[in-house]
Amino acid sequence: MEIDPKRAAAVFKAFCDENRIRILQLLSSGEKCACKLLEELPVTQPTLSHHMKILCDSGIVIGRKEGKWMHYSISPEGRAYAMQCLQAVTTVQDHSQNKPCC
């Protein structure tokens, strides 16, 4: 599978912070309102917004607005793409028929 390096970098960036991992763990049980995430995390509202922007930009998390609150959930498509990215960059290709480069 061919992956878009820029999009893959955004996906991996989403996983590069312990607070974002905690957010994903909280969302693994289903959709959560930002207010519930704030109750569970030792971060301020602006910091949560920053993390949610990164998660949403990566496609792993989707948000929907209801009144004044945002509700977040894990995107099935984003999750699948993240798994494809990890597999694509960690699968060792069989180059036994190729000549050595040096």
DOLUMTI-837060 format. One record per residue (C-alpha): chain; z negated, y, x; residue in one letter. Coordinates in Angstrom, 3 decimals, decimal comma. Example, Ala and Ser with C-alpha at 12.3 -4.5 7.8 and 13.67 -1.06 7.14 Angstrom:
REC_chain_z_y_x_resn
REC_A_-7,800_-4,500_12,300_a
REC_A_-7,140_-1,060_13,670_s
//
This chain:
REC_chain_z_y_x_resn
REC_A_0,000_0,000_0,000_m
REC_A_0,918_3,443_1,258_e
REC_A_-1,828_6,026_0,831_i
REC_A_-1,704_9,803_0,937_d
REC_A_-3,797_10,786_4,007_p
REC_A_-4,913_14,107_2,478_k
REC_A_-6,043_12,474_-0,764_r
REC_A_-7,717_9,621_1,129_a
REC_A_-9,617_12,128_3,274_a
REC_A_-10,944_13,774_0,087_a
REC_A_-12,086_10,368_-1,150_v
REC_A_-13,898_9,552_2,081_f
REC_A_-15,426_13,048_2,200_k
REC_A_-16,971_12,321_-1,201_a
REC_A_-18,867_9,392_0,332_f
REC_A_-20,077_11,312_3,402_c
REC_A_-23,291_12,749_1,990_d
REC_A_-26,452_10,960_0,897_e
REC_A_-26,866_13,220_-2,146_n
REC_A_-23,356_12,358_-3,322_r
REC_A_-24,145_8,670_-2,860_i
REC_A_-27,288_9,161_-4,966_r
REC_A_-25,210_10,921_-7,616_i
REC_A_-22,768_8,011_-7,697_l
REC_A_-25,680_5,588_-8,010_q
REC_A_-26,998_7,563_-10,976_l
REC_A_-23,557_7,654_-12,581_l
REC_A_-23,097_3,910_-12,116_s
REC_A_-25,224_3,370_-15,241_s
REC_A_-22,975_5,649_-17,313_g
REC_A_-22,208_9,268_-18,083_e
REC_A_-24,908_11,791_-17,193_k
REC_A_-25,393_15,438_-18,033_c
REC_A_-25,787_17,770_-15,052_a
REC_A_-29,301_18,561_-16,303_c
REC_A_-30,263_14,870_-15,967_k
REC_A_-28,792_14,729_-12,465_l
REC_A_-30,832_17,803_-11,521_l
REC_A_-34,003_16,084_-12,744_e
REC_A_-33,322_13,096_-10,490_e
REC_A_-32,197_14,884_-7,329_l
REC_A_-34,044_17,171_-4,909_p
REC_A_-31,310_19,836_-5,060_v
REC_A_-30,772_23,184_-6,744_t
REC_A_-28,166_23,791_-9,439_q
REC_A_-25,737_25,536_-7,037_p
REC_A_-26,051_22,628_-4,590_t
REC_A_-25,415_20,104_-7,372_l
REC_A_-22,331_22,096_-8,410_s
REC_A_-21,060_21,958_-4,820_h
REC_A_-21,501_18,174_-4,661_h
REC_A_-19,918_17,672_-8,077_m
REC_A_-16,894_19,747_-7,059_k
REC_A_-16,342_17,501_-4,045_i
REC_A_-16,766_14,342_-6,154_l
REC_A_-14,432_15,643_-8,866_c
REC_A_-11,835_16,906_-6,359_d
REC_A_-11,756_13,415_-4,855_s
REC_A_-10,954_11,918_-8,268_g
REC_A_-13,916_9,541_-8,120_i
REC_A_-15,870_11,499_-10,735_v
REC_A_-14,621_13,194_-13,869_i
REC_A_-16,407_15,871_-15,846_g
REC_A_-16,267_17,097_-19,394_r
REC_A_-17,844_20,234_-20,776_k
REC_A_-20,037_20,044_-23,859_e
REC_A_-21,553_23,351_-24,836_g
REC_A_-23,005_24,901_-21,710_k
REC_A_-23,459_21,581_-19,888_w
REC_A_-21,133_19,395_-17,893_m
REC_A_-21,239_15,642_-18,359_h
REC_A_-20,073_13,495_-15,464_y
REC_A_-18,936_9,911_-15,133_s
REC_A_-17,212_7,679_-12,605_i
REC_A_-13,450_7,603_-13,093_s
REC_A_-12,093_4,041_-13,247_p
REC_A_-8,814_5,245_-11,709_e
REC_A_-10,618_7,179_-8,964_g
REC_A_-12,810_4,179_-8,201_r
REC_A_-9,748_1,928_-7,925_a
REC_A_-7,983_4,400_-5,633_y
REC_A_-11,062_4,664_-3,382_a
REC_A_-11,125_0,889_-3,060_m
REC_A_-7,390_0,821_-2,264_q
REC_A_-7,874_3,499_0,403_c
REC_A_-10,657_1,582_2,095_l
REC_A_-8,634_-1,610_2,026_q
REC_A_-5,502_0,133_3,326_a
REC_A_-7,213_1,703_6,322_v
REC_A_-9,289_-1,351_7,262_t
REC_A_-6,760_-4,157_6,829_t
REC_A_-5,589_-5,428_10,187_v
REC_A_-1,838_-5,809_10,288_q
REC_A_-0,302_-8,857_11,954_d
REC_A_1,726_-7,431_14,816_h
REC_A_2,048_-10,689_16,733_s
REC_A_5,848_-10,464_16,561_q
REC_A_5,882_-6,938_17,977_n
REC_A_6,090_-6,270_21,678_k
REC_A_3,022_-4,753_23,310_p
REC_A_3,112_-0,975_23,466_c
REC_A_2,097_-0,797_27,132_c
//
